[in-house]
């Protein structure tokens, strides 16, 4: 059970095993309580203890003076998975002392990694399973494009570690991220790797899954809504549309596509969705035109999709690069190229009903950008 109580500077005593009570202890400690953890079993090694938590061995059920010394100063007593006889005796003593007590289910065994797709950035676009996994996390490694505004509430017992990446600047390199995830899982913790979009769409989720499997660490994936589809939809652009496009191709602009790849895209037709394309946009657009894509082909960019500062910009392939420079378009952004872009004005009012589309102004009719660091 979780309480919406202000426990700042309050004395909270938690009784349970090191594994089962670990999240309750962490949650109350991060909420500002003065926590005493009465441990059923061997006390954790010093390296595994939270620095501001007092640890005490659980007394024998018949040792009433010791039990009273532990719970007497408390404002709240939390019973997790201590021995049943101890729990019963503590309830009796707490009743005499008029102390609040609460039962809490023990945390599930850890020792695993969950790769979670956070969607295009809004907390309310997380899947139900993503919210459930975050609530049970011991540590969350999150990226720049992941929904992080409400992360402390979504993962109340977790240590939050920012490993965010931006183009050509990685605060923590990929190898180190993988090593940290594996080490924490081997310590018996539930590790969540939270990414923007979907873990397997330019999010290096496949690499992280393979690293965990090679290390013998259990790993699973919770998919997320990909920005490649969701962000164009935020301004009324469908990536497919009957009579206009029956296919769409998602490409990464982080590295310049080869001439053969650009020629194949131009021949294929349909819709092109470009992520991470701001740096190489001019070269990509020029290459598509050399490959035969008409300069008059509609194009659009959606910057900061689903945020309060979302900006939708419309142009043509021929003007795309110049307009991007003129408007100083920046990532995170998604570029859409194809006839489906022409559908967007017809969907303007429908998008307004969804409260995701800023009003189109004269300054929004220009060109493109790229999604900053993939989908996570």
Residue pairs with C-beta under 8 A, 6 or more apart in sequence:
1 102
1 103
1 104
1 105
2 27
2 104
2 156
3 102
5 76
7 28
7 31
7 32
7 33
7 75
7 76
8 31
8 32
8 33
9 32
9 33
9 34
10 33
10 34
10 75
10 76
11 33
11 34
11 36
11 73
11 74
11 75
11 76
12 28
12 33
12 34
12 35
12 36
12 74
12 75
12 76
12 77
12 78
13 35
13 36
13 38
13 70
13 71
13 74
13 76
13 77
13 78
14 21
14 24
14 25
14 28
14 35
14 36
14 37
14 38
14 78
14 80
15 21
15 38
15 40
15 58
15 77
15 78
15 79
15 80
15 82
15 86
15 87
15 90
16 24
16 37
16 38
16 39
16 40
16 78
16 79
16 80
16 81
16 82
16 106
17 39
17 40
17 41
17 80
17 81
17 82
17 106
18 39
18 41
18 42
18 43
18 44
18 48
19 106
19 107
19 109
19 110
19 188
20 80
20 81
20 106
20 107
21 37
21 39
21 78
21 80
21 81
21 104
21 106
21 107
22 107
22 110
22 138
22 157
22 189
23 107
23 136
23 138
23 157
24 78
24 80
24 104
24 107
24 157
25 35
25 37
25 50
25 53
26 50
26 138
26 157
26 158
26 159
27 156
27 157
28 35
28 78
29 35
29 50
29 52
29 53
30 152
30 156
30 157
31 156
33 76
34 52
35 50
35 52
35 53
35 54
36 53
36 54
36 55
36 56
36 70
36 74
37 53
37 54
37 55
37 56
38 56
38 57
38 58
38 70
38 82
39 55
39 56
39 57
39 58
40 58
40 81
40 82
40 83
40 86
41 58
43 55
43 57
44 55
48 187
49 55
56 70
58 82
58 83
58 86
59 66
59 67
59 70
60 66
61 83
61 85
61 86
61 89
64 89
64 93
67 86
67 89
67 90
67 93
68 93
68 97
71 77
71 90
71 93
71 94
71 97
71 99
72 97
74 94
74 99
75 99
75 100
76 99
76 100
76 101
76 102
77 90
77 94
77 99
77 100
77 101
77 102
78 101
78 102
78 104
79 87
79 90
79 91
79 101
79 102
79 103
79 104
80 103
80 104
80 105
80 106
81 106
82 90
90 101
91 101
94 100
94 101
107 136
107 138
107 157
107 190
108 136
108 190
109 188
110 138
110 185
110 187
110 188
110 189
110 190
110 191
111 185
111 186
111 188
111 189
111 190
111 217
111 218
112 185
112 190
112 191
112 217
112 218
112 219
112 220
113 181
113 182
113 185
113 191
113 192
113 193
113 208
113 212
113 217
113 218
113 219
113 220
114 133
114 137
114 190
114 191
114 192
114 193
114 219
114 220
114 221
114 222
115 193
115 195
115 199
115 205
115 208
115 209
115 219
115 220
115 221
115 222
116 130
116 133
116 134
116 192
116 193
116 194
116 195
116 199
116 221
116 222
116 224
117 127
117 130
117 195
117 196
117 197
117 198
117 199
117 203
117 221
117 222
117 223
117 224
117 225
117 226
117 375
117 376
118 126
118 130
118 142
118 145
118 146
118 147
118 194
118 195
118 196
118 197
118 224
118 376
119 125
119 126
119 127
119 130
119 147
119 196
119 197
119 224
119 225
119 227
119 230
120 196
120 197
120 225
120 226
120 227
120 230
120 231
120 234
120 305
120 306
121 145
121 146
121 147
121 196
121 227
121 304
121 305
121 306
121 307
122 147
122 306
122 307
123 147
123 149
123 150
123 154
125 147
125 225
125 230
125 306
126 134
126 147
126 154
126 224
127 222
127 223
127 224
127 225
129 222
130 222
130 224
131 154
133 192
133 222
134 140
134 151
134 154
134 155
134 158
134 192
134 194
135 154
135 155
135 156
136 190
137 155
137 157
137 158
137 190
137 191
137 192
138 157
138 158
138 159
138 184
138 189
138 190
138 191
139 158
139 159
139 160
139 161
139 184
139 189
139 190
139 191
139 192
140 151
140 155
140 158
140 159
140 160
140 161
140 192
140 193
140 194
141 161
141 163
141 177
141 180
141 181
141 191
141 192
141 193
141 194
142 148
142 151
142 160
142 161
142 162
142 163
142 164
142 194
142 195
143 163
143 164
143 165
143 194
143 195
143 196
143 373
143 376
144 164
144 165
144 166
144 196
144 372
144 373
145 164
145 195
145 196
145 197
145 227
145 332
145 371
145 372
145 373
145 374
145 375
145 376
146 194
146 195
146 196
146 376
147 194
147 196
148 160
148 162
148 194
151 160
151 194
152 160
155 192
158 192
161 180
162 171
163 171
163 172
163 177
164 171
164 373
165 171
165 373
166 372
166 373
167 254
167 276
167 278
167 279
167 331
167 372
167 373
168 279
172 180
174 204
174 207
177 193
177 208
178 207
178 208
178 211
178 212
181 191
181 193
181 208
181 211
181 212
181 217
182 211
182 212
182 215
182 217
184 191
185 191
185 212
185 217
185 218
186 215
186 217
193 199
193 205
193 208
194 376
195 203
195 205
195 224
195 375
195 376
196 203
196 224
196 227
196 332
196 374
196 375
196 376
197 203
197 224
197 225
197 226
197 227
197 228
197 374
197 375
197 376
198 205
198 223
198 224
198 225
198 226
198 375
199 205
199 208
199 221
199 222
199 223
199 224
199 375
199 376
200 206
200 221
200 223
201 226
201 227
201 228
201 250
201 275
201 374
201 375
202 252
202 254
202 275
202 276
202 371
202 374
202 375
203 374
203 375
203 376
204 374
204 376
205 221
205 376
208 219
209 219
209 221
212 218
212 219
213 219
224 375
226 250
226 375
227 275
227 305
227 332
227 334
227 371
227 375
228 239
228 250
228 273
228 275
228 334
228 375
229 239
229 273
230 305
230 306
231 302
231 305
231 306
231 334
232 238
232 239
232 273
232 300
232 302
232 334
232 336
233 239
234 302
234 305
234 306
234 310
234 312
234 351
234 356
234 357
235 300
235 302
235 305
235 310
235 312
235 344
235 351
235 356
235 357
236 343
236 344
236 345
236 346
236 347
236 348
236 350
236 351
236 357
237 300
237 302
237 336
237 340
237 341
237 343
237 344
237 347
238 340
238 343
238 347
239 245
239 248
239 271
239 273
239 336
239 340
240 246
240 247
240 248
240 270
240 271
240 340
241 339
241 340
241 343
244 338
244 339
244 340
244 342
244 343
245 269
245 270
245 271
245 338
245 339
245 340
246 270
247 268
247 269
247 270
247 271
248 270
248 271
248 272
248 273
248 338
249 265
249 268
249 270
249 271
249 272
249 273
250 273
250 275
251 257
251 261
251 265
251 272
251 273
251 274
251 275
252 274
252 275
252 276
252 277
252 374
253 274
253 275
253 276
253 277
253 278
253 279
253 280
253 281
253 284
253 335
253 370
254 276
254 277
254 279
254 280
254 370
254 374
255 280
256 280
256 283
256 284
256 287
257 265
257 284
257 287
259 287
259 291
262 284
262 287
262 288
262 290
262 291
263 291
263 292
265 272
265 288
265 291
265 293
266 288
266 291
266 292
266 293
267 291
267 292
269 338
270 338
271 336
271 337
271 338
271 339
271 340
272 288
272 335
272 336
272 337
272 338
273 334
273 335
273 336
273 337
274 281
274 284
274 334
274 335
274 336
274 337
274 368
274 370
275 334
275 370
275 371
275 374
275 375
276 331
276 370
276 371
276 372
276 373
276 374
277 284
277 335
277 368
277 369
277 370
277 371
278 324
278 329
278 330
278 331
278 333
278 368
278 369
278 370
278 372
279 370
280 370
281 320
281 321
281 324
281 335
281 368
281 369
281 370
282 321
282 324
285 317
285 320
285 321
285 368
286 321
288 317
288 337
289 295
289 317
289 318
293 317
293 337
294 317
295 316
295 317
295 318
295 319
296 316
296 317
296 318
297 316
297 317
297 337
297 338
297 339
298 314
298 315
298 316
298 317
298 337
298 338
298 339
298 340
298 341
298 342
299 314
299 315
299 316
299 317
299 320
299 335
299 336
299 337
299 341
299 367
299 368
300 312
300 313
300 314
300 315
300 335
300 336
300 341
300 344
300 368
301 312
301 313
301 324
301 329
301 333
301 334
301 335
301 336
301 367
301 368
301 369
302 310
302 311
302 312
302 313
302 333
302 334
302 336
303 309
303 310
303 311
303 312
303 313
303 329
303 330
303 331
303 332
303 333
303 369
304 310
304 311
304 332
304 333
305 332
305 333
305 334
306 356
310 356
310 357
310 358
311 358
311 364
312 344
312 357
312 358
312 360
312 364
313 323
313 327
313 329
313 364
313 365
313 366
313 367
313 368
314 341
314 344
314 360
314 364
314 365
314 366
315 323
315 365
315 366
315 367
315 368
317 337
319 366
319 367
320 335
320 337
320 367
320 368
321 367
321 368
322 367
323 329
323 366
323 367
323 368
324 366
324 367
324 368
324 369
326 366
327 363
327 366
327 367
329 366
329 367
329 368
329 369
330 369
331 369
331 370
331 371
331 372
332 371
332 372
332 373
333 368
333 369
333 370
333 371
333 372
334 369
334 370
334 371
335 368
335 369
335 370
345 360
348 357
348 360
351 357
358 364
